[in-house]
Amino acid sequence: MQVTPDVLLVPSKLAPFVKDVCGSVVVNSNTLAKGSTGGSFAHLTVHPKTREELENASRDEKLESKIKDRVRVQVIKI
């Protein structure tokens, strides 16, 4: 990828996981349904940066997202 995403959702048949990979939060929620039974899904809550962080950043400086410090991920089984 040319750009590093803040959050990458990759649902698959693998076991659910949430990992920090090179500054990105990678979420595998598994599948929503497995035949006639339920699977799982991910619920993400992303908190905004504080006003202080935004005000202290200079206009010329690249502001890092630091998403792993501002996100809460729950993988919920159905």
VOSE-692621 format. One record per atom (N, C-alpha, C): y, x, z; residue number from 1; atom name; residue in three letters. Coordinates in Angstrom, 2 decimals. Layout:
residues N
<atom><v>Y</v><u>X</u><w>Z</w><n>NUM</n><atom>CA</atom><res>ALA</res></atom>
...
END
This chain:
residues 78
<atom><v>-1.18</v><u>0.84</u><w>0.00</w><n>1</n><atom>N</atom><res>MET</res></atom>
<atom><v>0.00</v><u>0.00</u><w>0.00</w><n>1</n><atom>CA</atom><res>MET</res></atom>
<atom><v>1.24</v><u>0.88</u><w>0.00</w><n>1</n><atom>C</atom><res>MET</res></atom>
<atom><v>2.24</v><u>0.45</u><w>-0.71</w><n>2</n><atom>N</atom><res>GLN</res></atom>
<atom><v>3.49</v><u>1.21</u><w>-0.75</w><n>2</n><atom>CA</atom><res>GLN</res></atom>
<atom><v>4.33</v><u>0.99</u><w>0.50</w><n>2</n><atom>C</atom><res>GLN</res></atom>
<atom><v>4.15</v><u>-0.16</u><w>1.14</w><n>3</n><atom>N</atom><res>VAL</res></atom>
<atom><v>4.90</v><u>-0.50</u><w>2.34</w><n>3</n><atom>CA</atom><res>VAL</res></atom>
<atom><v>3.91</v><u>-0.81</u><w>3.45</w><n>3</n><atom>C</atom><res>VAL</res></atom>
<atom><v>4.21</v><u>-0.36</u><w>4.66</w><n>4</n><atom>N</atom><res>THR</res></atom>
<atom><v>3.34</v><u>-0.63</u><w>5.80</w><n>4</n><atom>CA</atom><res>THR</res></atom>
<atom><v>3.71</v><u>-1.98</u><w>6.40</w><n>4</n><atom>C</atom><res>THR</res></atom>
<atom><v>2.78</v><u>-2.94</u><w>6.44</w><n>5</n><atom>N</atom><res>PRO</res></atom>
<atom><v>3.10</v><u>-4.26</u><w>7.00</w><n>5</n><atom>CA</atom><res>PRO</res></atom>
<atom><v>3.17</v><u>-4.20</u><w>8.53</w><n>5</n><atom>C</atom><res>PRO</res></atom>
<atom><v>3.95</v><u>-5.11</u><w>9.11</w><n>6</n><atom>N</atom><res>ASP</res></atom>
<atom><v>3.97</v><u>-5.23</u><w>10.57</w><n>6</n><atom>CA</atom><res>ASP</res></atom>
<atom><v>2.68</v><u>-5.86</u><w>11.06</w><n>6</n><atom>C</atom><res>ASP</res></atom>
<atom><v>2.26</v><u>-6.93</u><w>10.39</w><n>7</n><atom>N</atom><res>VAL</res></atom>
<atom><v>1.03</v><u>-7.64</u><w>10.76</w><n>7</n><atom>CA</atom><res>VAL</res></atom>
<atom><v>0.19</v><u>-7.81</u><w>9.51</w><n>7</n><atom>C</atom><res>VAL</res></atom>
<atom><v>-1.10</v><u>-7.51</u><w>9.62</w><n>8</n><atom>N</atom><res>LEU</res></atom>
<atom><v>-2.03</v><u>-7.66</u><w>8.51</w><n>8</n><atom>CA</atom><res>LEU</res></atom>
<atom><v>-3.17</v><u>-8.56</u><w>8.96</w><n>8</n><atom>C</atom><res>LEU</res></atom>
<atom><v>-3.31</v><u>-9.73</u><w>8.31</w><n>9</n><atom>N</atom><res>LEU</res></atom>
<atom><v>-4.37</v><u>-10.67</u><w>8.63</w><n>9</n><atom>CA</atom><res>LEU</res></atom>
<atom><v>-5.50</v><u>-10.48</u><w>7.63</w><n>9</n><atom>C</atom><res>LEU</res></atom>
<atom><v>-6.69</v><u>-10.17</u><w>8.13</w><n>10</n><atom>N</atom><res>VAL</res></atom>
<atom><v>-7.84</v><u>-9.92</u><w>7.26</w><n>10</n><atom>CA</atom><res>VAL</res></atom>
<atom><v>-9.06</v><u>-10.70</u><w>7.77</w><n>10</n><atom>C</atom><res>VAL</res></atom>
<atom><v>-9.09</v><u>-12.01</u><w>7.56</w><n>11</n><atom>N</atom><res>PRO</res></atom>
<atom><v>-10.24</v><u>-12.78</u><w>8.03</w><n>11</n><atom>CA</atom><res>PRO</res></atom>
<atom><v>-11.50</v><u>-12.39</u><w>7.27</w><n>11</n><atom>C</atom><res>PRO</res></atom>
<atom><v>-12.58</v><u>-12.19</u><w>7.99</w><n>12</n><atom>N</atom><res>SER</res></atom>
<atom><v>-13.84</v><u>-11.81</u><w>7.36</w><n>12</n><atom>CA</atom><res>SER</res></atom>
<atom><v>-14.99</v><u>-12.28</u><w>8.25</w><n>12</n><atom>C</atom><res>SER</res></atom>
<atom><v>-16.20</v><u>-11.99</u><w>7.83</w><n>13</n><atom>N</atom><res>LYS</res></atom>
<atom><v>-17.39</v><u>-12.37</u><w>8.60</w><n>13</n><atom>CA</atom><res>LYS</res></atom>
<atom><v>-17.71</v><u>-11.37</u><w>9.72</w><n>13</n><atom>C</atom><res>LYS</res></atom>
<atom><v>-16.94</v><u>-10.30</u><w>9.81</w><n>14</n><atom>N</atom><res>LEU</res></atom>
<atom><v>-17.14</v><u>-9.32</u><w>10.89</w><n>14</n><atom>CA</atom><res>LEU</res></atom>
<atom><v>-16.70</v><u>-9.93</u><w>12.22</w><n>14</n><atom>C</atom><res>LEU</res></atom>
<atom><v>-17.06</v><u>-9.29</u><w>13.30</w><n>15</n><atom>N</atom><res>ALA</res></atom>
<atom><v>-16.66</v><u>-9.76</u><w>14.62</w><n>15</n><atom>CA</atom><res>ALA</res></atom>
<atom><v>-15.13</v><u>-9.74</u><w>14.73</w><n>15</n><atom>C</atom><res>ALA</res></atom>
<atom><v>-14.54</v><u>-10.73</u><w>15.40</w><n>16</n><atom>N</atom><res>PRO</res></atom>
<atom><v>-13.08</v><u>-10.77</u><w>15.54</w><n>16</n><atom>CA</atom><res>PRO</res></atom>
<atom><v>-12.55</v><u>-9.55</u><w>16.27</w><n>16</n><atom>C</atom><res>PRO</res></atom>
<atom><v>-11.38</v><u>-9.07</u><w>15.84</w><n>17</n><atom>N</atom><res>PHE</res></atom>
<atom><v>-10.75</v><u>-7.94</u><w>16.52</w><n>17</n><atom>CA</atom><res>PHE</res></atom>
<atom><v>-9.25</v><u>-7.95</u><w>16.28</w><n>17</n><atom>C</atom><res>PHE</res></atom>
<atom><v>-8.53</v><u>-7.25</u><w>17.15</w><n>18</n><atom>N</atom><res>VAL</res></atom>
<atom><v>-7.10</v><u>-7.00</u><w>17.01</w><n>18</n><atom>CA</atom><res>VAL</res></atom>
<atom><v>-6.92</v><u>-5.51</u><w>17.30</w><n>18</n><atom>C</atom><res>VAL</res></atom>
<atom><v>-6.33</v><u>-4.78</u><w>16.34</w><n>19</n><atom>N</atom><res>LYS</res></atom>
<atom><v>-6.16</v><u>-3.33</u><w>16.51</w><n>19</n><atom>CA</atom><res>LYS</res></atom>
<atom><v>-4.80</v><u>-2.89</u><w>16.03</w><n>19</n><atom>C</atom><res>LYS</res></atom>
<atom><v>-4.30</v><u>-1.80</u><w>16.62</w><n>20</n><atom>N</atom><res>ASP</res></atom>
<atom><v>-3.10</v><u>-1.14</u><w>16.13</w><n>20</n><atom>CA</atom><res>ASP</res></atom>
<atom><v>-3.55</v><u>-0.04</u><w>15.18</w><n>20</n><atom>C</atom><res>ASP</res></atom>
<atom><v>-3.18</v><u>-0.16</u><w>13.92</w><n>21</n><atom>N</atom><res>VAL</res></atom>
<atom><v>-3.57</v><u>0.83</u><w>12.91</w><n>21</n><atom>CA</atom><res>VAL</res></atom>
<atom><v>-2.29</v><u>1.37</u><w>12.27</w><n>21</n><atom>C</atom><res>VAL</res></atom>
<atom><v>-1.93</v><u>2.59</u><w>12.63</w><n>22</n><atom>N</atom><res>CYS</res></atom>
<atom><v>-0.75</v><u>3.26</u><w>12.05</w><n>22</n><atom>CA</atom><res>CYS</res></atom>
<atom><v>0.51</v><u>2.42</u><w>12.18</w><n>22</n><atom>C</atom><res>CYS</res></atom>
<atom><v>0.70</v><u>1.76</u><w>13.31</w><n>23</n><atom>N</atom><res>GLY</res></atom>
<atom><v>1.90</v><u>0.97</u><w>13.53</w><n>23</n><atom>CA</atom><res>GLY</res></atom>
<atom><v>1.82</v><u>-0.47</u><w>13.07</w><n>23</n><atom>C</atom><res>GLY</res></atom>
<atom><v>0.72</v><u>-0.86</u><w>12.43</w><n>24</n><atom>N</atom><res>SER</res></atom>
<atom><v>0.51</v><u>-2.24</u><w>12.01</w><n>24</n><atom>CA</atom><res>SER</res></atom>
<atom><v>-0.47</v><u>-2.91</u><w>12.97</w><n>24</n><atom>C</atom><res>SER</res></atom>
<atom><v>-0.25</v><u>-4.18</u><w>13.23</w><n>25</n><atom>N</atom><res>VAL</res></atom>
<atom><v>-1.21</v><u>-4.94</u><w>14.03</w><n>25</n><atom>CA</atom><res>VAL</res></atom>
<atom><v>-2.16</v><u>-5.61</u><w>13.04</w><n>25</n><atom>C</atom><res>VAL</res></atom>
<atom><v>-3.43</v><u>-5.22</u><w>13.08</w><n>26</n><atom>N</atom><res>VAL</res></atom>
<atom><v>-4.45</v><u>-5.75</u><w>12.17</w><n>26</n><atom>CA</atom><res>VAL</res></atom>
<atom><v>-5.28</v><u>-6.77</u><w>12.93</w><n>26</n><atom>C</atom><res>VAL</res></atom>
<atom><v>-5.38</v><u>-7.98</u><w>12.36</w><n>27</n><atom>N</atom><res>VAL</res></atom>
<atom><v>-6.07</v><u>-9.08</u><w>13.03</w><n>27</n><atom>CA</atom><res>VAL</res></atom>
<atom><v>-7.18</v><u>-9.60</u><w>12.12</w><n>27</n><atom>C</atom><res>VAL</res></atom>
<atom><v>-8.42</v><u>-9.58</u><w>12.63</w><n>28</n><atom>N</atom><res>ASN</res></atom>
<atom><v>-9.53</v><u>-10.22</u><w>11.96</w><n>28</n><atom>CA</atom><res>ASN</res></atom>
<atom><v>-9.95</v><u>-11.36</u><w>12.86</w><n>28</n><atom>C</atom><res>ASN</res></atom>
<atom><v>-9.70</v><u>-12.58</u><w>12.41</w><n>29</n><atom>N</atom><res>SER</res></atom>
<atom><v>-10.00</v><u>-13.75</u><w>13.23</w><n>29</n><atom>CA</atom><res>SER</res></atom>
<atom><v>-11.39</v><u>-14.31</u><w>12.98</w><n>29</n><atom>C</atom><res>SER</res></atom>
<atom><v>-12.17</v><u>-13.67</u><w>12.10</w><n>30</n><atom>N</atom><res>ASN</res></atom>
<atom><v>-13.46</v><u>-14.18</u><w>11.67</w><n>30</n><atom>CA</atom><res>ASN</res></atom>
<atom><v>-13.21</v><u>-15.38</u><w>10.77</w><n>30</n><atom>C</atom><res>ASN</res></atom>
<atom><v>-14.15</v><u>-16.29</u><w>10.63</w><n>31</n><atom>N</atom><res>THR</res></atom>
<atom><v>-13.97</v><u>-17.45</u><w>9.76</w><n>31</n><atom>CA</atom><res>THR</res></atom>
<atom><v>-13.68</v><u>-18.68</u><w>10.62</w><n>31</n><atom>C</atom><res>THR</res></atom>
<atom><v>-12.94</v><u>-19.64</u><w>10.05</w><n>32</n><atom>N</atom><res>LEU</res></atom>
<atom><v>-12.57</v><u>-20.84</u><w>10.79</w><n>32</n><atom>CA</atom><res>LEU</res></atom>
<atom><v>-13.77</v><u>-21.75</u><w>11.01</w><n>32</n><atom>C</atom><res>LEU</res></atom>
<atom><v>-14.65</v><u>-21.80</u><w>10.04</w><n>33</n><atom>N</atom><res>ALA</res></atom>
<atom><v>-15.86</v><u>-22.63</u><w>10.17</w><n>33</n><atom>CA</atom><res>ALA</res></atom>
<atom><v>-17.07</v><u>-21.84</u><w>9.69</w><n>33</n><atom>C</atom><res>ALA</res></atom>
<atom><v>-18.19</v><u>-22.08</u><w>10.36</w><n>34</n><atom>N</atom><res>LYS</res></atom>
<atom><v>-19.45</v><u>-21.44</u><w>9.98</w><n>34</n><atom>CA</atom><res>LYS</res></atom>
<atom><v>-20.45</v><u>-22.55</u><w>9.71</w><n>34</n><atom>C</atom><res>LYS</res></atom>
<atom><v>-20.53</v><u>-22.99</u><w>8.46</w><n>35</n><atom>N</atom><res>GLY</res></atom>
<atom><v>-21.40</v><u>-24.12</u><w>8.14</w><n>35</n><atom>CA</atom><res>GLY</res></atom>
<atom><v>-20.90</v><u>-25.37</u><w>8.83</w><n>35</n><atom>C</atom><res>GLY</res></atom>
<atom><v>-21.75</v><u>-25.97</u><w>9.65</w><n>36</n><atom>N</atom><res>SER</res></atom>
<atom><v>-21.34</v><u>-27.18</u><w>10.36</w><n>36</n><atom>CA</atom><res>SER</res></atom>
<atom><v>-20.79</v><u>-26.88</u><w>11.76</w><n>36</n><atom>C</atom><res>SER</res></atom>
<atom><v>-20.76</v><u>-25.61</u><w>12.15</w><n>37</n><atom>N</atom><res>THR</res></atom>
<atom><v>-20.23</v><u>-25.24</u><w>13.46</w><n>37</n><atom>CA</atom><res>THR</res></atom>
<atom><v>-18.85</v><u>-24.61</u><w>13.31</w><n>37</n><atom>C</atom><res>THR</res></atom>
<atom><v>-18.15</v><u>-24.55</u><w>14.41</w><n>38</n><atom>N</atom><res>GLY</res></atom>
<atom><v>-16.81</v><u>-23.97</u><w>14.39</w><n>38</n><atom>CA</atom><res>GLY</res></atom>
<atom><v>-16.85</v><u>-22.45</u><w>14.46</w><n>38</n><atom>C</atom><res>GLY</res></atom>
<atom><v>-15.80</v><u>-21.84</u><w>13.96</w><n>39</n><atom>N</atom><res>GLY</res></atom>
<atom><v>-15.66</v><u>-20.39</u><w>14.01</w><n>39</n><atom>CA</atom><res>GLY</res></atom>
<atom><v>-14.56</v><u>-20.03</u><w>14.99</w><n>39</n><atom>C</atom><res>GLY</res></atom>
<atom><v>-13.55</v><u>-19.31</u><w>14.50</w><n>40</n><atom>N</atom><res>SER</res></atom>
<atom><v>-12.43</v><u>-18.93</u><w>15.35</w><n>40</n><atom>CA</atom><res>SER</res></atom>
<atom><v>-11.17</v><u>-18.77</u><w>14.50</w><n>40</n><atom>C</atom><res>SER</res></atom>
<atom><v>-10.03</v><u>-18.76</u><w>15.19</w><n>41</n><atom>N</atom><res>PHE</res></atom>
<atom><v>-8.76</v><u>-18.54</u><w>14.51</w><n>41</n><atom>CA</atom><res>PHE</res></atom>
<atom><v>-7.87</v><u>-17.71</u><w>15.42</w><n>41</n><atom>C</atom><res>PHE</res></atom>
<atom><v>-6.80</v><u>-17.16</u><w>14.85</w><n>42</n><atom>N</atom><res>ALA</res></atom>
<atom><v>-5.89</v><u>-16.32</u><w>15.61</w><n>42</n><atom>CA</atom><res>ALA</res></atom>
<atom><v>-4.57</v><u>-17.05</u><w>15.85</w><n>42</n><atom>C</atom><res>ALA</res></atom>
<atom><v>-4.06</v><u>-16.95</u><w>17.06</w><n>43</n><atom>N</atom><res>HIS</res></atom>
<atom><v>-2.76</v><u>-17.50</u><w>17.41</w><n>43</n><atom>CA</atom><res>HIS</res></atom>
<atom><v>-1.85</v><u>-16.32</u><w>17.75</w><n>43</n><atom>C</atom><res>HIS</res></atom>
<atom><v>-0.79</v><u>-16.11</u><w>16.95</w><n>44</n><atom>N</atom><res>LEU</res></atom>
<atom><v>0.11</v><u>-14.99</u><w>17.15</w><n>44</n><atom>CA</atom><res>LEU</res></atom>
<atom><v>1.45</v><u>-15.47</u><w>17.67</w><n>44</n><atom>C</atom><res>LEU</res></atom>
<atom><v>1.98</v><u>-14.77</u><w>18.65</w><n>45</n><atom>N</atom><res>THR</res></atom>
<atom><v>3.32</v><u>-15.01</u><w>19.17</w><n>45</n><atom>CA</atom><res>THR</res></atom>
<atom><v>4.07</v><u>-13.69</u><w>19.04</w><n>45</n><atom>C</atom><res>THR</res></atom>
<atom><v>5.15</v><u>-13.70</u><w>18.23</w><n>46</n><atom>N</atom><res>VAL</res></atom>
<atom><v>5.94</v><u>-12.49</u><w>18.03</w><n>46</n><atom>CA</atom><res>VAL</res></atom>
<atom><v>7.29</v><u>-12.69</u><w>18.71</w><n>46</n><atom>C</atom><res>VAL</res></atom>
<atom><v>7.59</v><u>-11.83</u><w>19.66</w><n>47</n><atom>N</atom><res>HIS</res></atom>
<atom><v>8.85</v><u>-11.91</u><w>20.39</w><n>47</n><atom>CA</atom><res>HIS</res></atom>
<atom><v>9.92</v><u>-11.11</u><w>19.64</w><n>47</n><atom>C</atom><res>HIS</res></atom>
<atom><v>11.16</v><u>-11.61</u><w>19.60</w><n>48</n><atom>N</atom><res>PRO</res></atom>
<atom><v>12.22</v><u>-10.90</u><w>18.90</w><n>48</n><atom>CA</atom><res>PRO</res></atom>
<atom><v>12.65</v><u>-9.64</u><w>19.64</w><n>48</n><atom>C</atom><res>PRO</res></atom>
<atom><v>13.32</v><u>-8.76</u><w>18.93</w><n>49</n><atom>N</atom><res>LYS</res></atom>
<atom><v>13.89</v><u>-7.57</u><w>19.58</w><n>49</n><atom>CA</atom><res>LYS</res></atom>
<atom><v>15.02</v><u>-8.03</u><w>20.50</w><n>49</n><atom>C</atom><res>LYS</res></atom>
<atom><v>15.30</v><u>-7.24</u><w>21.52</w><n>50</n><atom>N</atom><res>THR</res></atom>
<atom><v>16.38</v><u>-7.61</u><w>22.42</w><n>50</n><atom>CA</atom><res>THR</res></atom>
<atom><v>17.72</v><u>-7.36</u><w>21.74</w><n>50</n><atom>C</atom><res>THR</res></atom>
<atom><v>18.72</v><u>-8.06</u><w>22.20</w><n>51</n><atom>N</atom><res>ARG</res></atom>
<atom><v>20.08</v><u>-7.89</u><w>21.65</w><n>51</n><atom>CA</atom><res>ARG</res></atom>
<atom><v>20.54</v><u>-6.45</u><w>21.83</w><n>51</n><atom>C</atom><res>ARG</res></atom>
<atom><v>20.18</v><u>-5.86</u><w>22.97</w><n>52</n><atom>N</atom><res>GLU</res></atom>
<atom><v>20.57</v><u>-4.47</u><w>23.26</w><n>52</n><atom>CA</atom><res>GLU</res></atom>
<atom><v>19.99</v><u>-3.50</u><w>22.23</w><n>52</n><atom>C</atom><res>GLU</res></atom>
<atom><v>18.71</v><u>-3.69</u><w>21.87</w><n>53</n><atom>N</atom><res>GLU</res></atom>
<atom><v>18.08</v><u>-2.83</u><w>20.87</w><n>53</n><atom>CA</atom><res>GLU</res></atom>
<atom><v>18.80</v><u>-2.94</u><w>19.53</w><n>53</n><atom>C</atom><res>GLU</res></atom>
<atom><v>19.13</v><u>-4.16</u><w>19.15</w><n>54</n><atom>N</atom><res>LEU</res></atom>
<atom><v>19.80</v><u>-4.37</u><w>17.87</w><n>54</n><atom>CA</atom><res>LEU</res></atom>
<atom><v>21.21</v><u>-3.81</u><w>17.86</w><n>54</n><atom>C</atom><res>LEU</res></atom>
<atom><v>21.93</v><u>-3.97</u><w>18.96</w><n>55</n><atom>N</atom><res>GLU</res></atom>
<atom><v>23.31</v><u>-3.48</u><w>19.03</w><n>55</n><atom>CA</atom><res>GLU</res></atom>
<atom><v>23.38</v><u>-1.97</u><w>19.10</w><n>55</n><atom>C</atom><res>GLU</res></atom>
<atom><v>22.38</v><u>-1.33</u><w>19.72</w><n>56</n><atom>N</atom><res>ASN</res></atom>
<atom><v>22.39</v><u>0.12</u><w>19.87</w><n>56</n><atom>CA</atom><res>ASN</res></atom>
<atom><v>21.94</v><u>0.86</u><w>18.61</w><n>56</n><atom>C</atom><res>ASN</res></atom>
<atom><v>21.32</v><u>0.17</u><w>17.69</w><n>57</n><atom>N</atom><res>ALA</res></atom>
<atom><v>20.87</v><u>0.81</u><w>16.45</w><n>57</n><atom>CA</atom><res>ALA</res></atom>
<atom><v>22.07</v><u>1.02</u><w>15.53</w><n>57</n><atom>C</atom><res>ALA</res></atom>
<atom><v>22.19</v><u>2.23</u><w>15.02</w><n>58</n><atom>N</atom><res>SER</res></atom>
<atom><v>23.28</v><u>2.49</u><w>14.08</w><n>58</n><atom>CA</atom><res>SER</res></atom>
<atom><v>22.93</v><u>1.91</u><w>12.73</w><n>58</n><atom>C</atom><res>SER</res></atom>
<atom><v>23.92</v><u>1.62</u><w>11.93</w><n>59</n><atom>N</atom><res>ARG</res></atom>
<atom><v>23.69</v><u>1.01</u><w>10.62</w><n>59</n><atom>CA</atom><res>ARG</res></atom>
<atom><v>22.95</v><u>1.94</u><w>9.66</w><n>59</n><atom>C</atom><res>ARG</res></atom>
<atom><v>23.10</v><u>3.23</u><w>9.82</w><n>60</n><atom>N</atom><res>ASP</res></atom>
<atom><v>22.46</v><u>4.20</u><w>8.94</w><n>60</n><atom>CA</atom><res>ASP</res></atom>
<atom><v>21.03</v><u>4.51</u><w>9.36</w><n>60</n><atom>C</atom><res>ASP</res></atom>
<atom><v>20.71</v><u>4.21</u><w>10.60</w><n>61</n><atom>N</atom><res>GLU</res></atom>
<atom><v>19.39</v><u>4.54</u><w>11.14</w><n>61</n><atom>CA</atom><res>GLU</res></atom>
<atom><v>18.39</v><u>3.43</u><w>10.81</w><n>61</n><atom>C</atom><res>GLU</res></atom>
<atom><v>17.18</v><u>3.83</u><w>10.43</w><n>62</n><atom>N</atom><res>LYS</res></atom>
<atom><v>16.13</v><u>2.86</u><w>10.17</w><n>62</n><atom>CA</atom><res>LYS</res></atom>
<atom><v>15.60</v><u>2.33</u><w>11.50</w><n>62</n><atom>C</atom><res>LYS</res></atom>
<atom><v>15.62</v><u>1.03</u><w>11.66</w><n>63</n><atom>N</atom><res>LEU</res></atom>
<atom><v>15.18</v><u>0.39</u><w>12.89</w><n>63</n><atom>CA</atom><res>LEU</res></atom>
<atom><v>13.68</v><u>0.16</u><w>12.84</w><n>63</n><atom>C</atom><res>LEU</res></atom>
<atom><v>12.92</v><u>0.78</u><w>13.74</w><n>64</n><atom>N</atom><res>GLU</res></atom>
<atom><v>11.47</v><u>0.62</u><w>13.78</w><n>64</n><atom>CA</atom><res>GLU</res></atom>
<atom><v>11.12</v><u>-0.73</u><w>14.38</w><n>64</n><atom>C</atom><res>GLU</res></atom>
<atom><v>10.09</v><u>-1.37</u><w>13.85</w><n>65</n><atom>N</atom><res>SER</res></atom>
<atom><v>9.74</v><u>-2.71</u><w>14.32</w><n>65</n><atom>CA</atom><res>SER</res></atom>
<atom><v>9.05</v><u>-2.68</u><w>15.69</w><n>65</n><atom>C</atom><res>SER</res></atom>
<atom><v>8.22</v><u>-1.66</u><w>15.95</w><n>66</n><atom>N</atom><res>LYS</res></atom>
<atom><v>7.45</v><u>-1.57</u><w>17.20</w><n>66</n><atom>CA</atom><res>LYS</res></atom>
<atom><v>6.77</v><u>-2.91</u><w>17.50</w><n>66</n><atom>C</atom><res>LYS</res></atom>
<atom><v>6.13</v><u>-3.45</u><w>16.49</w><n>67</n><atom>N</atom><res>ILE</res></atom>
<atom><v>5.54</v><u>-4.78</u><w>16.58</w><n>67</n><atom>CA</atom><res>ILE</res></atom>
<atom><v>4.47</v><u>-4.87</u><w>17.67</w><n>67</n><atom>C</atom><res>ILE</res></atom>
<atom><v>3.73</v><u>-3.80</u><w>17.89</w><n>68</n><atom>N</atom><res>LYS</res></atom>
<atom><v>2.64</v><u>-3.87</u><w>18.89</w><n>68</n><atom>CA</atom><res>LYS</res></atom>
<atom><v>3.17</v><u>-4.14</u><w>20.30</w><n>68</n><atom>C</atom><res>LYS</res></atom>
<atom><v>4.44</v><u>-3.81</u><w>20.54</w><n>69</n><atom>N</atom><res>ASP</res></atom>
<atom><v>5.03</v><u>-4.07</u><w>21.85</w><n>69</n><atom>CA</atom><res>ASP</res></atom>
<atom><v>5.60</v><u>-5.48</u><w>21.95</w><n>69</n><atom>C</atom><res>ASP</res></atom>
<atom><v>5.70</v><u>-6.18</u><w>20.81</w><n>70</n><atom>N</atom><res>ARG</res></atom>
<atom><v>6.36</v><u>-7.48</u><w>20.79</w><n>70</n><atom>CA</atom><res>ARG</res></atom>
<atom><v>5.46</v><u>-8.64</u><w>20.37</w><n>70</n><atom>C</atom><res>ARG</res></atom>
<atom><v>4.19</v><u>-8.37</u><w>20.18</w><n>71</n><atom>N</atom><res>VAL</res></atom>
<atom><v>3.29</v><u>-9.42</u><w>19.69</w><n>71</n><atom>CA</atom><res>VAL</res></atom>
<atom><v>2.18</v><u>-9.70</u><w>20.70</w><n>71</n><atom>C</atom><res>VAL</res></atom>
<atom><v>1.80</v><u>-10.97</u><w>20.75</w><n>72</n><atom>N</atom><res>ARG</res></atom>
<atom><v>0.66</v><u>-11.38</u><w>21.57</w><n>72</n><atom>CA</atom><res>ARG</res></atom>
<atom><v>-0.30</v><u>-12.10</u><w>20.63</w><n>72</n><atom>C</atom><res>ARG</res></atom>
<atom><v>-1.55</v><u>-11.66</u><w>20.60</w><n>73</n><atom>N</atom><res>VAL</res></atom>
<atom><v>-2.54</v><u>-12.24</u><w>19.71</w><n>73</n><atom>CA</atom><res>VAL</res></atom>
<atom><v>-3.69</v><u>-12.78</u><w>20.54</w><n>73</n><atom>C</atom><res>VAL</res></atom>
<atom><v>-4.05</v><u>-14.04</u><w>20.27</w><n>74</n><atom>N</atom><res>GLN</res></atom>
<atom><v>-5.22</v><u>-14.66</u><w>20.90</w><n>74</n><atom>CA</atom><res>GLN</res></atom>
<atom><v>-6.17</v><u>-15.07</u><w>19.78</w><n>74</n><atom>C</atom><res>GLN</res></atom>
<atom><v>-7.41</v><u>-14.64</u><w>19.87</w><n>75</n><atom>N</atom><res>VAL</res></atom>
<atom><v>-8.44</v><u>-15.12</u><w>18.95</w><n>75</n><atom>CA</atom><res>VAL</res></atom>
<atom><v>-9.18</v><u>-16.23</u><w>19.69</w><n>75</n><atom>C</atom><res>VAL</res></atom>
<atom><v>-9.10</v><u>-17.45</u><w>19.16</w><n>76</n><atom>N</atom><res>ILE</res></atom>
<atom><v>-9.61</v><u>-18.62</u><w>19.84</w><n>76</n><atom>CA</atom><res>ILE</res></atom>
<atom><v>-10.84</v><u>-19.16</u><w>19.11</w><n>76</n><atom>C</atom><res>ILE</res></atom>
<atom><v>-11.93</v><u>-19.33</u><w>19.85</w><n>77</n><atom>N</atom><res>LYS</res></atom>
<atom><v>-13.17</v><u>-19.89</u><w>19.26</w><n>77</n><atom>CA</atom><res>LYS</res></atom>
<atom><v>-13.08</v><u>-21.41</u><w>19.29</w><n>77</n><atom>C</atom><res>LYS</res></atom>
<atom><v>-13.59</v><u>-21.99</u><w>18.21</w><n>78</n><atom>N</atom><res>ILE</res></atom>
<atom><v>-13.59</v><u>-23.46</u><w>18.11</w><n>78</n><atom>CA</atom><res>ILE</res></atom>
<atom><v>-14.90</v><u>-24.00</u><w>18.64</w><n>78</n><atom>C</atom><res>ILE</res></atom>
END
